[in-house]
Amino acid sequence: MDTRDRPDTDLQPTPQPLPRIGLATMFRLGLFQMGLGMMSLLTLGIVNRLAIDELRVPALIATGAIAMERLVSPARVFFGQLSDSKPLFGVHRSGYVWIGAIFFTSLSFITVQVLWQLGLSLQVSGMTGPTYGWAALFGGCFILYGLSISASSTPFAAMLVDISDEDHRSKLIGVVWSMLMVGIIAGAIIGGSLLNQPDLANSAGEQVDIASLSPIVNRVFIIVPLLVLSLCFLATVGVEKKYSRYSQRSSISNSEDRVTLGTAIRVLTASRQTGFFFSFLLLLTISLFMHEVVIEPYGGQVFGMSLSETTQLNVFFGLGTLIGISSTGFFIVPRLGKERTTKYGCIGAAVCALLFIVAGVGQRVELLQAAFLFYGLFAGTLTAGATSLMLDLTVAETAGTFIGAWGLAQAMARGISTILSGGVLNLGTLVFDSPLLAYGSVFLLQALGLLLALVLLKRINIKEFQVSTQEAVTQVMEGELE
């Protein structure tokens, strides 16, 4: 047959193999997660402490507003699918990462300004109409903040799937998620040093002077977000174009009819394993982070720690998690496997949650710090194991949608966890005279949830998922999936 009669595809050169990401690039990508760690410290380590302990905002109102960031998490599926189907600036993921980062760094400063107005209204008028109005606006700021985080972090996680191969993905996870903990540690150190001012001293029951407090805190919420935005661009510019395997892996990436959200959802739900893993992530994340919005107030009310000291508790947690994630990705997962690694991490974290209560009984700050360090270690271990499972339970054609779904489970759980811990704390305060018992009820529920998550872990089967979802993708390509 004449060469001119052959299909055009026969004349196309074989695609050259793409370079594999090296350790230096892994650490570079980790700068984005480092920035997210610093931002989480601002919102959950400082804002919640200011609201509950300094400004005396009722815990349920404060945690409920903060939880709005997580409760808009269904948007993660939308942003993930959008990055699958509609490239920005010539790439699928990076453009969304950049735009989202610009918004969430700006909104963090706006949010703390609304908090000052909420605190001032509470001091002047008590819980009246204007105060509830400021509380609603406070929650609205977290809604916008959560949407911005979703628009940025979901495409970033999908990009990690696009640029990596399965045989070295656990190392990438170990490095990138370790940098998240570096961010938490760095944020705690920077925030703690900037907040370590005599003006922040606040005796129990004394009304805080917002005019003196706000300039010091505002400085933190200017310096840190600007640093985070810089890290975001430094981490991602040029990486996707050089390393992404999306067009090679996806059988539909270059087709005229790109995957719609409806089709992506049907591929997402093709395997019952999706439901099992979604439920596991939901329960695991609810339990794992129940301490998050109460640990700083716990340190303040039960141990008498200052704002700077409770903020620096995150250094212990971050250091433990850093060791746990980095060692797990390189050493533990390759030897024990993802499921067993996650199982042992759950058991260890549950024991440490109970140690939070034991430390409070004797008001032993050093035991609380040690328990928080080891809690971070086991949390890092199970996070690395579960994240490796998460990226394995993803297919190339709809990677963004799957990452969005897993992000949805985690973000919903973080929101539920925030509301649940605040509600349990409020209930415990009404039932018990002792703050230790009120906070202890949160930590006890946390430990039970971590152990219950193991029941769902036993039902997860990666091979079953891969077979059923690939069949669904094939049906999409053949036009048989209705």
HUQUIHU-V648304 format. One line per field, one symbol per residue. ss: DSSP state (H for helix, E for strand, C for the rest). psi: psi as a letter, one per 40 degrees, with the letter a starting at -180 (. if undefined). burial: 1 if it has 24 or more other ideal C-beta (glycine too) atoms within 12 Angstrom, else 0. A space follows every 50 residues. Layout:
ss=???
psi=???
burial=???
This chain:
ss=CCHHHCCHHHHCCCCCCCCCCCHHHHHHHHHHHHHHHHHHHHHHHHHHHH HHHHCCCCHHHHHHHHHHHHHCCCHHHHHHHHHHHCCECCECCHHHHHHH HHHHHHHHHHHHHHHHHHHHHHHHHCCCHHHHHHHHHHHHHHHHHHHHHH HHHHHHHHHHHHHCCHHHHHHHHHHHHHHHHHHHHHHHHHHHHHHCCHHH CCCCCCCCCHHHHHHHHHHHHHHHHHHHHHHHHHHHCCHHHHHCCHHHHC CCCCCCCCCCHHHHHHHHCCCHHHHHHHHHHHHHHHHHCCCCCCHHHHHH HHCCCCHHHHHCHHHHHHHHHHHHHHHHHHHHHHHHCHHHHHHHHHHHHH HHHHHHHHHHHCCCHHHHHHHHHHHHHHHHHHHHHHHHHHHHCCCHHHHH HHHHHHHHHHHHHHHHHHHHHHHHHHHHHHHCCCHHHHHHHHHHHHHHHH HHHHHHHCCCCHHHHHHHHHHHHHHHHHCCCC
psi=hiddeiidddehihhihiiihidddddddedddddddddddddddddddd ddddefhhddddddddedddeedddddddddddddgihfeiddddddddd ddddddddddddddddddddddddeagadddddddddddddddddddddd ddddddddddddeiideeddddddddddddddddddddddddddegidee hhihehhigdddddddddddedddddddddddddddheddddeheddddh eedeidgihiddddddddedhdddddddddddddddddededeedddddd ddefiidddddeddddddddddddddddddddddddiddddddddddddd dddddddddddefgddddddddddddddddddddddddddddfiiddfdd dddddddddddddddddddddddddddddddidhdddddddddddddddd dddddddeehhddddddddddddddddefeh.
burial=00000000000000000000100011111111111111111111111111 11111111111111111111111111111111111110001111111111 10111111111111111111111000000010011011101111111111 11111111111111000111111111111111111111111101100001 01000001010011011101111111111011101100111011110011 01100001101011111111101101111111111111111111111111 11101111111111111111111111111101100001111111111111 11111110110000100110111111111111111111111111111111 11111111111111111111111111011000001111111111111111 10110110010100100111011001000000
